Amino acid sequence: MGSKKGRLRENLEGIAVALLLALFIRAFFIQAYKIPSSSMEPTLLVGDHLLVLKCAYGIRIPLVGRYLLEFSRPKRGDIIVFVYPRNPKKDFIKRVMGLPGERIQVIDRKVYVNGKPIEDPWGFWAKGAVLRPNFGPVIVPEGHYFVLGDNRDNSMDSRYWGFVPKENILGKALIIYWSWNSRGEGLLEKVRWARIGKILW
C-alpha cells in the first residue's frame, strides 16, 4: 500500500514539475500563436500556427509588461506579437515599420521614413483598392513603434489606432510550425505542408 502511495506521489510531483516548467517556458521564452485574420497576407495566412520568441528583445515580466533585462530593440521589418493598446485582452501581430523618433508617412502606397521612401518588400496592395493609400505624417513617440499589416488594404494597424508601446510587445515571430487550410478538401489539401518549418526572421 505504501509503495503505491509513493508512486502516486512521485507521479503527481512529476506532473506538477512539468506543468510549472511549461508555464515558465511560456511566460518567458516561447509561446504559440495562431493567425486569425488575413491582415498579414501573403506573408502569414489564416490558419498558420507560429512559435513566438518572447525573449527576442529581453526578459519581460508577465502581466506587468516591464523588461527585467533588455537584449535588443525591435528593428524595421520584424514581425511582432503585442498586446493591442485599445484592448489588453487581445493580442495582435503586425510588422514594425516605424521606430521611435522617426517621421512616418504613406504617399501613394509608398512608405516614407524621415521624408525618404524605404524599401518595403513586405507590403501588399490589391489592384484598384483605395483604402488608405495616403497617411500621415506622424512622429513615432519615444518608447513606441509604428506597425503595419503586410496586407495593407485589409489591416487595422497604426494608421487607425496609433502606436505600440514597447512594454506591450510580447515577442518576435520565429517559425511556422503548423498550417491548416480549413477550406481545403481532404487532409492533403487542408495541411499546407510547404509552409511548415518556414522561418520568419
N, C-alpha and C positions, 0 to 999 in steps of 0.2 A: 504493500500500500504506500509506504514511504517513498519507494523508488518511483512509483507512478506520479506522486505529487511533485517529486523532484524534477522529473522530466517535463511535466506540465509547466512548472515554474520556469525552467530553462527555455522552453518554447515561447512562453509569454514574454520573457525578458528579451529573447532574440527578436521577436516581432516588434516589441517596443523600441529596441535599438534601431531596427531597420526603418521604422516609421520616423523616428527622430532624425536619423541620417537623411532620409528622403526630404523631410521638411527643411533641414539645414541646407541641403543642396539647392532646393527650390528657392529658398529665401535669398541665397547669396550668390549662386553660381549659374544654374541652368533652369530655364522654365520653358514649357511647351506652350505654343500659341497657334491658334487656328485662324486662317484668313476668312473673315465673314462676308466681305464685300469685294466689289470689283475696283476699288479706288486705287489699287496698286498694280493693276494690269498694265502692260503684259508681263511685268516682272514677277508678280505674285498673283496666283489665280485663286478664285473661291474654292475652298477645299484643300488648299495647301496647308500642311502642318509643319511648323517651324520649331527649331530649338533657338531660344534667345539666350545669349550670353549676358548674364546680369552683372558680371564683374568686368565687363569690357572697359568701362571708364573708371571703375573704382568699387569699393565696398560700400554699398548703400544700406542704411539702416531701414529695414522694412517698416511700413506704416508711417514712420517719422519723415522719411524722404531725404534726410541729410546724409552726406557722404562722410563716412568714417575715414576712409582713405581714398585719394583720387589719383588714378594712374595716368589718365589722359582725358582729352576732351573730344566731344563729337566733331567729326570732320564733314565737310560738304560731300554729299553722296552716301553717307551712312544711312542704312535703314534702321530706324529705332522704334521700339515699343515704349509707349509712355502712357501715363495717366492723363486722360482727357481733362484739360483745365476746367471745363464747364460742368463736368460730371465725374467726380472722383471714383464712381463705381464702374466706369468704363475705361478699357484700355484701347488705345489706337495704335496703328502702325503707319508710319509715313517716312519720307526721305528728307534728311537735313539738306536745306538749300541755302539758308542764310545763317551766318554766325554772329555772335554778339558784336554790336557796334557797326555792322555793315548796313549799307543802304540798299534795299531790295526793291526792284520794280519789274513788272512784266509788261512788255510792249510788243503787241502783235505776236503773242505766244512765245516770245523770247525772254529769257530771264536775264536781268541785268543786276550786277553787283557793283556798287560804288560807281555807277554810270557806265560800266563796260559790260558788253554781252559775254556770257560764260558758256563753256562747253556744257551741254546738257543732253547726254546720250540716253538719259532715262525717260525724259518727258514724252508722253504720247498724247497727241491732239487728234481727235476724229475729224475727218474731212467735212468741211461745211459747218462744223459746230461753232457757235458764237458765245459759249459760256465763259465769261471772264477772260477774254484774250488779253485784257489790259488790267493792270493792278498797280497801286502804289503811286509814288514811292513811300516806303516806310523805313524807319530806322529800327533795327533789332536791338532791344534793350540789353544791357549787360546781364549776364546770367540767364539769357533766354536764347531760343533758337526758332528760326523760321522754317517750317516744314511744308512740303507739298506731296500729294499723291502722284504717282507716275502717270495715272490716268487723269490727266489734267482737266478733262471735261466732266469727270464724274467723281470728284473728290472734295469732301468737306475738310478743308485744311486751314493753314494760317491765313489764307486770303479771306476767310469767312469768320474765324473765331479768335484770331490773334496768335500769340507766340507760346512756345512751350518752355516753361521754367526748367532749369537744369535738374532741380530736385524731383521733377515729375518723370524723368527718363528712367525706365526700368531696365533697359539693356539694348543690346545690338543684335539684330537678326544674324544668325550664324549659318544655318543649313536647313534645307527642306528634307525632313526625314520620312514624310509620307504625303501623298497627294491623291485625293479622291474626287472624281467627277461624278456627281450624283445624276447627271443627265445621260451618262453613258449606258449602253446596253450590254449587260453581261459583265463578268468580273474583269475580263481582259480590257474592256473599254472604260470601265469605271476607275481602275487604278492607272494613274498617269506614271507609268514605270520610268519614263525618261527623266522625270523631274526629281525622283527620289535620289538623294545624295547631292543635290545641287548646292554648291557653296554660294553664299550671298555676300561675302566680303570682297 
